[in-house]
Amino acid sequence: MFVDQVKWESGPLKDRIVHSVTLRIVRTSLLIFFCYLIIGLLLAILPGFVHLHLGFSTFWAGVAVSSQYAATLLSRPKAGRMTDLLSPRTTVLVGQLACFISGLLLILAVTLEHQVMFCFGVLLMSRVALGCGESGVATGSTTWGLGRVKPEYAAQVISWSGIASYGGMSVGAPLGIWLENTFGMMTIGAAITGISLLNFALALPLAGVPILHGDHLPFREVVDKVFVHGLGLALGTVGFGTIASFTTLYYASRHWSEPALAMGLFGACFIATRLIFADTINRWGGFRVAMISFLVESAGLLVLWSAIYPEIALAGASLSGCGFALVFPALGVEAVRTVAESDRGSALGVYTAFLDLAMAVTGPMAGFIIGKWGYAAIFLYGSAAAACAFALILSRAGFESSRHEASRSLYKSPAHHTHHN
């Protein structure tokens, strides 16, 4: 039996099974990638379009960025409940249609470019539609992926979902800059509608998963269970939000070229760290990995804040990408473990909504900070948020450790008492 076990642990059968599981995970993660590719196309160019092209202040540029995440924040819990009750597949398809509508509204906004108030209003409508689409596609696809594999592969599913989302934004940001500079803003709207139709076509033939019936936790209880995990994610996301949304304007204020390179390096380091160190979550635990990640991210943002040359800024962006890479899956695995399988969609929806909350707040907050203290100050703000996240998760991990120790002591005490009697 031991020999058979060794053959299983290292033989070709296990390799084939692991390969099959990976393909199952990648199929649903690809839907997330294309959704966030759409988001990334706009992320780097939208502040410049609103501020430099339409003539609004940096605060309103931040509002334009954050309106999408405010919509996602409000719709994400609904998408999670829809996933649990109607199926992940249905949620993804509805979300993708919302992304398609967002692209059409963006095209309309660009045609109203010379009527800046109407243009800005339609642009906000496009952002709201995209936010609702993001919540449906991201929450539905992740839950869909969890339903296609065994529970022990949950960390891989969430990790690949994160690779797809942030990878899509990292690819989309420089691509959006190139498309806008080369062909104009109208091309971005056309690209969004085309990618949305492609993603819908990819999701349509993919087999669904059974709906898990059972008692569902009230929404308030789901929030209570994942609140600390989500708050840690929100604090860690602040730095990402400042880099993704304001790097282009930050580089312009310093008269540096190639802001897309900084975002590209952030994305490359993010993906490389995810791929190389993804297994550390299973080996070390989500809380420990998250704490290390927050320290690295905080250090990278400090480097960005203190940069006096573009090469130093590139190093800071790279280090920040390495630090932020494992935050989402590390805390996500711990969050999902707090609920039953029938409530995974709701838990993921609430947990991920904290990311949206961070992005919704970061835009206007960063715009306000820039107006008071300049562009570099937003990276100091992000670094402080990551440091607070480290302290929060450190206290939570200490609480969990104390609770487990108390449980073990309680379990051992009757036997100890009997022995002395």
N, C-alpha and C positions, 0 to 999 in steps of 0.2 A: 504493500500500500504506500509506503514511503517513497519507493522508486516511482510509482505511478504519479504521486504528488509532485515529485521533482520534475518529471516529464511535463506535467501540466503547467508548473510554474515557469518553466523555461522553454517549452516546446513550441512547435509551429501552430498547434491548436489554439493556445492562448493568444499567440500573435494574430491569428486570423480573427478571433473574437474581438480583441482590442481594436483591430483595424476596422471591423464592422461597426463597433460602437462609435468610434471616432467619425466615421462617415455619417452615421445617423445624427450625431451632434452637429456636424458641419452643415448638413442640409438645412436645419432650422436656423443656425447661426448666420448662414448666407443671407437670409431674409433680413436679419438685423443689420448686417453690413450695408446692404443697399439702402435701407431706411436712413441710417446715419451718414451714409455718403451724401444723401440729399441734404441733411442738416449741415454737414461740413461744407458743402458748396457755398452756403450763405454765411456761415459763421464768421469767416475772416473778412468778407467784403461788405457785409451789411452795415457795420458801424461807419465805415468810410462813405458808403453810399448815402446814408442818412445825414451824416455830419458834413461831409465835404461837398456832396453833390446836391442834396436837397436844402442844405443850409441850416439844419437844426443843431442844437447844442449837443455836447457829448452825453449829457444826461438823457436826452431823448433818443440818442443813438443806443444807449444802454437799455432804455425802455423797449425799443424795437427788438433788441436781442432777447430780452427777458420775457416779452409777451408770449413767445412760444413756450417757454418753460413754465410760465404761470398757467397756461392752458393745459400743459402736460400734468402739472401738479394737481390740478382740479380733476382731470379726467383719468389719471392713473389708477386710483382706487376703484373707479367704476369699471375700467378695463380689466382689473384683476378679478372683480366679482363676475363680470361677463365671461371671463375665461373659465372660472369654476362652474358656472351654471349653463353656459351655451356651448362651450368647447373652445380650446385655444385656436383652432383653425378658423372658426367664424370671426373671432376677435381680430386675428391677423388680417383677414380679407377686408373687414370693415375699416381697419386702420389704414390699409394701403389705399383704399378709395379716398380717404381723407387727405392723404399725401398728394394724390393726383389732383384733387380740388385745390390744394395749396399752390401747386404749380400753375394752374390756370389763373388763380387770383394774382399771382406774382406777375404773370404776363400782362394782365389787365393793369396792374399798378404801374408797370413800366410805360405802358401807353399813355398813362395820365401824368407822366413825369413833369410836365410843364405846369401842372396844377398841383403844387406841392402838398397842399392840405389833403386833397382827395387821394393823391398818390400815397401819402403816409397812412391814411385811413384804410385803404385797400390793402396796403402792405401789412398792417396790423392784423387784418382779417386773414391774410395768407399765413401769417405766423401762428395764429390761433388754430387754424385748420391743421397745420403741420404739427403743432403740439399734440392735438388730439390723435392724429395719425401715429405719431411716435409712441404714445402710451399704448395704443392697440397693438402695433407691430412688435414692440420690444417686450411687453409683458406677455402677450400671446405666444410669441416665438420661444421665449425662454421656458415657459410652462409646457409648451408643445415638446420642446427638447427633453425636459425632465420626464415627460410621459412616455417617451420613446426608448428610454434606457432604464436600467435598474437603479434603485436609490443610491447605491454606493458610487455611482458616477455623477452625483449631483454637483460636486465641486468642479468637475470637468465641464459640465454643461454651463454653469454660471461663469466659469473662467472664459470659455469660448464665446459666450454671449458678450462679455466685456471686451474681449479682443476684437470681436466684430463691430461693436458700437464705437469704441474709441479709435479703432483702426479705420473705420469708415469715415469718421470725422477728420482723422489725421490725413487721410488721402484726399478727402473732399476739400479741405481748406486750401492747400496749394493749387489743387485743380480749379477751384472756384476763382482764385486770384488770376490764374492764367486765362481762363475762359472769359472773365470780365474784362481783363486788359486787352485781350486779342479780338474778341467778338462782341463785347458789350453785355449789358445786364439782361437783355432779352434772351440771350443764349442760356442763362442760368435757369430761367423759367421753363424753357423748352427741355433742358436736360432733366429737370425735376419731373416733368410730366412723363418723359420717356422712361426714366428709371422706375417710376411708380408703376407703369404698365408692365415693365419687365418683371418687377418683383411680384406683382399680382399673378402673372403667368407662371412664375416659379412656385408660388404657394398653392395655386389652384389644384394641381394634380397630386400633391403630397397627401398621403393618407393621414387621417385624423387619429386621435387617441381617445380611448373611452373616458367619459365624464365620471369622475369619482363621486359617487353619491354618499351622503352621510350628513350628520349635523355639522353646520358651519358656524364658526365663531362669530359673534357680533363684531361689527367693524371696530368698535372701541377697544375690544379685547385684543384684536390683531394689532392695532396701533400700540397698545401697551407692551405687547411682547417684543416688537421690533423697534421700539422708539430709540433706544440707546444705539443700536446698530445703525439706524437711519441717520441719527444726529451725527455720529462719527463720519458717515459717508458724506453728509452735507458739508461738514467742516473741511474734509479733505478735498471736496470738489471745488471749493472757492478758488484755490490756486489754479486748477485746470481752467476754470471759467475766465480768469483774468488773462491767462496765456492765450486761450483760444479766441477770445473776443477782442482783445486790445493790443496784441503784439504788432499788428500792422501799423496802427496809429502810434504806438510806442517807438517803433523803428523810424517812422516818419519824423517824429519830434526830435530824434537824435541825428537825423540826416544819414541814417544807415540804410543800406540796400539789402535786398533778399530777406524780407521777413518770413517768406514761405519756407526758407531753409530752417529757421528756428522751430517752426511748427512741424516741419517734416522730421527733424531730429527728435523732437518731443515724441512724435508718433512712433518713429522707428525704435527708440529706446523703450517706449511703452510696450510695444508688441514683442520685442526681443525678451524683455523681462518676464512678460506673461508666459511665453513659450518655454523659457529656460527654467524658471522658478515656480511654475504652476503647481508642481507636486509638493512644494514646501507647506502648502495649506493642510494637506492630509497628514504630513509628517510632524509639523510643529503646532498645528492648530490655527484657526483663523484669527484669534485675538493677537497672538504673538506676531504673526506675519503683518497684521495691520499696524501694530505699534512700530515695528521696524520701518515699514513703508512710510508712515507719517514723519518719522525723523528724517528720512532721506529726502522726502518731498519738501519739508520745511527748509532743509539746507539748500536745496536747489533753488528755491524761490528767494532765499537770502542772497545767493550768488547773482540772480537776475536783478534784484534790487540794487546791488552794489556795483553792477557792471558799468565800466567806463569805456569798454571797447566791445565791438560786436562779437569777437571771439569768446569773450567772457560770458556774454549773454547766451551764446550757443551752448556753452558748457552748462550754464544754469538751466536752460530749457531741457537739455539731455538728462541731467540729474533729476529734474522734476518729473520727467516722464518715467524714469526708473522707479521713483518713489511712489507715484500715483498708480502704477500698473496693477498692483495686487490688492488695492484697497477694496474695490467693489466685490470681487469674488471672496476675499477673506472674510469680510463682514457679512456678505450675502449668505455664505454657507452657514454661519452661526445663526443668522436670522431665520432661515428656512427650517433649521432644526428645532425651533421653538414652537412650531405648529404641526398639526397632522397633515397628511398628504392631501386631503380634501380641501385644505385651506392654503396650499402653496401659492396658487395664483394671487390670492388676496394679499398674502404676506409679501410676495415679490412686488406686487403693485404698490403697497404702502412703503416698503423699503426703498424702492427706486424713486418714489415720489420725493424723498428727501434730497436726492440728487437734483431733481427739478426745482425744488425749493431753493437750493443753493444757487443754481443758475439764474433763477428768477430774481433773487435778491442781489446777486453779484453784479449784474449789469448796471442798474441805477446806482448802487453803492460805489462801484468802481468809477462811474461817471462823476459822482459827487467828489470822491477822493482826488480824482485827476484835476477837477476844477480848483480844489483847495491846495494840493501839495504836488501836483505833477504826476506824470505817468509812472515813474519808478515806484511811487508810494503804494501802488496797487499790489505790487509783488511782496512788499513788506506785510501788507494786510493779509495776503494769502498765506505767507509763511507763519504768521501768528495764528491763523485759523487752523493750520495743520498741527501746530504745537498744542493747541487746545484739544484737538482730536486725540492726540497721543495721550494727554492727561486723562481724558474721558474714558478711553478704552482701557488704559492702565487701571483705573479705579474699577471698571466693570469686570476686568479679568481677575482682579483681586477679590471682588465680591463673589464671583463664580467659584474661585478656588476655596474661599472660606466656607461657602455653602456646601461644596462637595466634602470638605473635611468634616463639617458638622454632621452630614448625612452618614459618612463612614463611622464616625464616633457613636452616633445613635444606633447604627446597625450592630456595632460590636458590643455595646453596653449590656444587653441582656445576657449574652454568653459570659461576659466578665462578671456580672452580678451572680449568676448561677454558680460559677466556679467558687466564689467565696462563701456561698451559702452551703 
